[in-house]
Amino acid sequence: MSTITITAADVNKLRTITGAGMMDCKKALVESEGDFDLAIENLRKKGQKVAANRSDRESTEGAAIAVVNADKTAGVVITLNCETDFVGKNEGFVKLATDLAALALNFDTKEAFLAADFNGITVAEKLIEQTGVIGEKIEIKSFEKLAGAFVGSYIHAGNKIATLVALSANVAGGDEAARNVAMQAAAMNPIALNEAGVDASIIEKEIEIAKDQLRAEGKPEAMLDNIAKGKIQRFYKDNTLVNQDYIKDGSMSVAAYVKTVDAGLTVTGFQRVALG
C-alpha cells in the first residue's frame, strides 16, 4: 500500500492547473501516488481537464450585477462572464454572480477581490473550479466601485447591463431618483458625468470632425471655430450624463430632473458595465 502523503496544497495545485473538483483532484493524486503528470493524464481521460483548454475562449455572456452597501454610501458593479447565454441565464450562475458581488463590496481593487476567501477558497480558485464544473470559461471581467453621499443601483433586464449612481445627498425621494438616473446611464451609455470628465483628446477629435463636415458643406473658414463650438455643446448634451435629456421627460436634462427631487441635489458620479 502506498505511503505517499497527499497534502491539501497538492490538491489545490492540481485543481488550479486543471479546474477539476477538489475530490476528483485528491483521488487522482492518490491513484497516481503523487505524480502530477499522471494525475493530470487520468483526469483528462475522465474528461475533467477543462479550465486549461478554455483559457483562450471568448467569455462575452454572463451576468452584470450591481450591489450597494447597507447605508447606501458605496456600491460595486461586476460582470461574471461565461461563454454562452444559456449558462449566463442559469439561476445558479446568477446567484453565484450576486454572491460574488456582495463579497466584492469589501474590496477596493479587482486583484484584492480575486484573492479574497470565498467559502474556503479564493475567488480566483472558485472561478477555475466553476470553469471545470460548468465546462465554460468563467471569469470576472468588470469590477468598478463607487462611493458617495447616496448611492443607488440598477440592473437591466436579463443582467446584461448594471449601473451605479452617486447623488450629493441622502434626501427624501433619493432612492427613486438614483434608480432613475442609473436607468438613464444604462440606456443612454454616457461617456462621462459632465463636460469636465470628457478627455481632451476626444474633444479635439470631435472639433476636427465637425470642421471637416462644415468645410464639406462649403462654410467659410472664418466661421468654423464658432460653429464647431456649437457642435461640441451638442456632443456634451448627447454624451454626458447630467446634460442628457432625461429619458422619462425629454423637456428637462438629468441635472434638472434631480433638482425636482431636491433643489440642492446633484449627480456626483456613476459606473456602468455591460457584457461583451
Rosetta blueprint (number, residue, H / E / L):
1 M L
2 S L
3 T L
4 I L
5 T L
6 I L
7 T L
8 A H
9 A H
10 D H
11 V H
12 N H
13 K H
14 L H
15 R H
16 T H
17 I H
18 T H
19 G L
20 A L
21 G L
22 M H
23 M H
24 D H
25 C H
26 K H
27 K H
28 A H
29 L H
30 V H
31 E H
32 S L
33 E L
34 G L
35 D L
36 F H
37 D H
38 L H
39 A H
40 I H
41 E H
42 N H
43 L H
44 R H
45 K H
46 K L
47 G L
48 Q L
49 K L
50 V L
51 A L
52 A H
53 N H
54 R H
55 S L
56 D L
57 R L
58 E L
59 S L
60 T L
61 E E
62 G E
63 A E
64 A E
65 I E
66 A E
67 V E
68 V E
69 N L
70 A L
71 D L
72 K L
73 T L
74 A E
75 G E
76 V E
77 V E
78 I E
79 T E
80 L E
81 N E
82 C E
83 E L
84 T L
85 D H
86 F H
87 V H
88 G H
89 K L
90 N L
91 E H
92 G H
93 F H
94 V H
95 K H
96 L H
97 A H
98 T H
99 D H
100 L H
101 A H
102 A H
103 L H
104 A H
105 L L
106 N L
107 F L
108 D L
109 T L
110 K H
111 E H
112 A H
113 F H
114 L H
115 A L
116 A L
117 D E
118 F E
119 N L
120 G L
121 I E
122 T E
123 V H
124 A H
125 E H
126 K H
127 L H
128 I H
129 E H
130 Q H
131 T H
132 G H
133 V H
134 I H
135 G L
136 E L
137 K L
138 I L
139 E E
140 I E
141 K E
142 S E
143 F E
144 E E
145 K E
146 L E
147 A E
148 G L
149 A L
150 F E
151 V E
152 G E
153 S E
154 Y E
155 I E
156 H L
157 A L
158 G L
159 N L
160 K L
161 I E
162 A E
163 T E
164 L E
165 V E
166 A E
167 L E
168 S L
169 A L
170 N L
171 V L
172 A L
173 G L
174 G H
175 D H
176 E H
177 A H
178 A H
179 R H
180 N H
181 V H
182 A H
183 M H
184 Q H
185 A H
186 A H
187 A H
188 M H
189 N L
190 P L
191 I L
192 A E
193 L L
194 N L
195 E H
196 A H
197 G H
198 V L
199 D L
200 A H
201 S H
202 I H
203 I H
204 E H
205 K H
206 E H
207 I H
208 E H
209 I H
210 A H
211 K H
212 D H
213 Q H
214 L H
215 R H
216 A H
217 E L
218 G L
219 K L
220 P L
221 E H
222 A H
223 M H
224 L H
225 D H
226 N H
227 I H
228 A H
229 K H
230 G H
231 K H
232 I H
233 Q H
234 R H
235 F H
236 Y H
237 K H
238 D H
239 N H
240 T E
241 L H
242 V H
243 N H
244 Q L
245 D E
246 Y E
247 I L
248 K L
249 D E
250 G E
251 S E
252 M E
253 S E
254 V H
255 A H
256 A H
257 Y H
258 V H
259 K H
260 T H
261 V H
262 D L
263 A L
264 G L
265 L L
266 T L
267 V E
268 T E
269 G E
270 F E
271 Q E
272 R E
273 V E
274 A E
275 L L
276 G L
